[in-house]
Amino acid sequence: MAVRRQVLRAEVEELILQRLLEARWAPGSRLSIDGLARDLEVSPTPVREAMVSLERSGLVEYVALRGYVVAPPLDAEHMTELLDARKVVESAALGRAFHDHDELVADLDAAHRVHAEVLARISGDGTEDYALLNEHFRADWAFHQVFFAHAENRYLRSMVENLSTYTHRMRQTWSGGPETFDGHTAHHEHGLILDMVRQQNHDGALRALSAHLDGVLARSLSGVEGRAAKAPGSIAAAESPGNARG
């Protein structure tokens, strides 16, 4: 019974997460636990448990007298701090993973191939499919998780698990449309890291990782600017051809 309850909570959390990443609710929208429970045809308990978990990721916030609301997307300052933290923790893990070189290469190569397969399906699908997009996010993150699997440091693993929850919020930049999707670019940058690891070039791998995370930040900040430009009332939106007055 306890196992089934955990599975149900995870399923409910995934459904709510999907809607959050698809930007179905505007920032500040109230998320009624009872309303979501009716919509998802479950009891309020797994919804409440899912909300507690999503609050840790920063995707929802608890506001006194209102309950849970949709949190605003990460701003430029928070994104910069998050990528800076990731760079510190991931560089530490990758640097320590070289002691297990052959297995490190094999696992990175396997993760890289899986990611390529997902991206090929996304390119062939031609639609904004959340399920495929979610597979991309998982495959992308799986490549980074290999560093920690071979670093043999439980505290580094704990640190990155905490950071990974906040990474969900950066995925909201994709809600601006497919033009913000950077999957193929990220996969190419992963390949550069893998090449350095294959060559047993420790410093080169760390430089490639740093350049990749800098690229992730730059593309994410571009997504923030794109959202601001499209926002109602923004100068860019007012000056766009679609809003021109005759």
N, C-alpha and C positions, 0 to 999 in steps of 0.2 A: 504493500500500500504506500509506504514511504517513497519507494522508488518511482511509482507511478505519479505521485504528487510532484516529485522533482522534475519528471519528464514533462508534465503538464505545465508547470511554471516556466520551464525553458521554452516550450512551444508558444505559450502566451507572450513571453518576452520577445521572442523572435518575430511574432506577428506585429506587435506594437513597434518594435524596432524598425521593421520594414516600412511602416506607415510614417514613422518619424524621418527616416532617411529619404523617403519619397516626397517629403515636405507636404504631406496631406493636411497638416495643421499649421497654422501660422504661429510664429513665436508669441508666447503669452496666452495661447489658447488653453482653456481649462480642460483637463483630462479627468472626466468623471469615472471613478472606479466602478460604480454600479452600471453606468452607461456602457462602458467598455465590456463589462462582464455580460451584459445582455447582448451586445453586438457580437461577441465572440462565443456566446452560448456556453459560458463557464460560470462557476461561482466567483464571487468577488475575491476569494482568498488568493488564487494564483495571480490575479491581476494586481492585487496589492503587493504581493511578493515580487512580481516583475517590476513594479514601479520603484521599489526600494533598490533593486539592482540597477535599473536605468538611471536612477538619481545619482548613483556612484559614477556613472559614465558622464554625467553632466548634460545628458540629453533632455532630462526633465528636472524640474525644481519643485520643491515643496514650499508653498507660500501660505502663511498663517491666514486662516479664515477663507481661503480659496481652495486649498488642496494642491494637487499636482498640476503644473502647467508646463507647456512646451518651452524649453530654454532657448535663448537666442543662439544662433550659430557662433562658433568661436570667432573672436575678432583678431586683427593682425597681431596684437601684443600677445594674446594667449597662444596663438599658433607659433609665434617665434619662440616663446618659452618652451612649448611642448617639443618642438623639433630640436631645440638645444639640449633638452633633457634626454631625448632619444639618442642624440649623437653621442653623448657622454656614456650612456648605459650600453648602447649597442657596440660602440667602439671597444669598450672594456670586454664585452663578451666575445667579439670576433677576435680580438687580440689573444685571448686565452684559448680559443678553440683550435689554434694551429697545432697544438701538441698531438691532436688526433687527426692528422692531415688527410690521410687516405679516406677515412670515413666521412670527414667534413666535406671533402670534394664530392664524394658519392651522394651525400644527402642534399647538398646544395644543388647539384646537377639534377637530381630527381625532382626537387621542388621547382626548379627553373623549368623543367619540361612540363610539369603539370600546369604551371602558370601559362605557358605558351599554348597548351591545348585549350584552356579556358578562353584565352584571348582570341584564338582562332574561331571558337564558337560564337563569341560576342560579335566579331567582325562579320561572320556569316549570317547571324540572326538579323542584324539590321534594325532592331527595335530597342527601345529602352526597357529591357526586361530586368526586373529587380533580382530574380533568382540567379540569373547569369552574372549580374553585377556583384551580387553577394559572393558568388563563387570566386570572382576575381579578387575581391577584398581578402577572402580567406587564403587564396593561393599566394597573393602578394605577401601577406603577413607570415605565412608558413615559411617563406624563404628566410625572413628575418629571424624566425624562431629557431632555425637551425643553429645560429650562432650560440644561442643560449643552451641548446641541447648538448653542445660539445664543450661549453665553457666550464662545466662541472662546478657551478657555484649557485647554490640554492637561493642566495640573497639577490643575485642578479636576476634570476628567473622571477622572483617575487616583485622586484622593481619593475620589470618590463610588463608583467601582468597588470600592474596598476596603471602604467602608461597606456597599455593597449585599450583600456576602457575609454580613455579620453580620445583615442584615435578615431573612435566612432564619430565623434563630432566633426572631425575634419572631413569625413566622408560626405557631409551635407553640402560641401562645395559642388558636388556633382549634380545636385538638384537644380542647378542653374541650366542644365542641358548637356548634351553629349559633347559640346565644344570644350567642356572642362574635364573630360575624361582623359586621364594620363596613363592608362594601363600599359600601352605599348612603349611609351617612353620609360616608365618605371622598369618594365621587363628588360629593356635594353641596358639600363643602368645596373640592374642586378647582374646581367651578363658580364659587365666590366669588372664587378666585384669578383665574380666566379673566376674569370680569367686570371686575375691577380692571385687568387687563392691557389689555383692549379699550378701556377708558376712558383708557389711558395714564397711569393713576394709579400711579406707581412706588411711593410709600410705602404706598399702600393695598394693593397686591399683596403687598408684603413683610409687612405686618401680617396679611393673610389667610393667607399661607404659614405664618407663625409660629403663628397660631391653629390651623391645620390640624395641624401637627406636635405642638402641645400636646394637641390632641384625640386624636391617634394614641397619644401616651404615656398619657394618662388611660385610654383604652379598653384599652390593653395591660396597664396596671397592674391594672385591674379583672379582666382575664383571669387574671393571676397570683393575685389574691385568690380567684377562683373555683376555680382548681386546688387551692389550699391548703385551701379549705373542703371540697372533695370528696375530699381525700386520706384514705386509711384511717387511722383513729386521730386525725383532727383533731377539735376540739371541735364544729365545725359539722356534720361528718359524723355524729358520735355523737349529736347532738341532732336530726337530721333525722327526719321521720316514718317513713321506711323503716327506721330503725335503732332505733325505739322498742321498748322491752321491755314485754311484757305482764305 
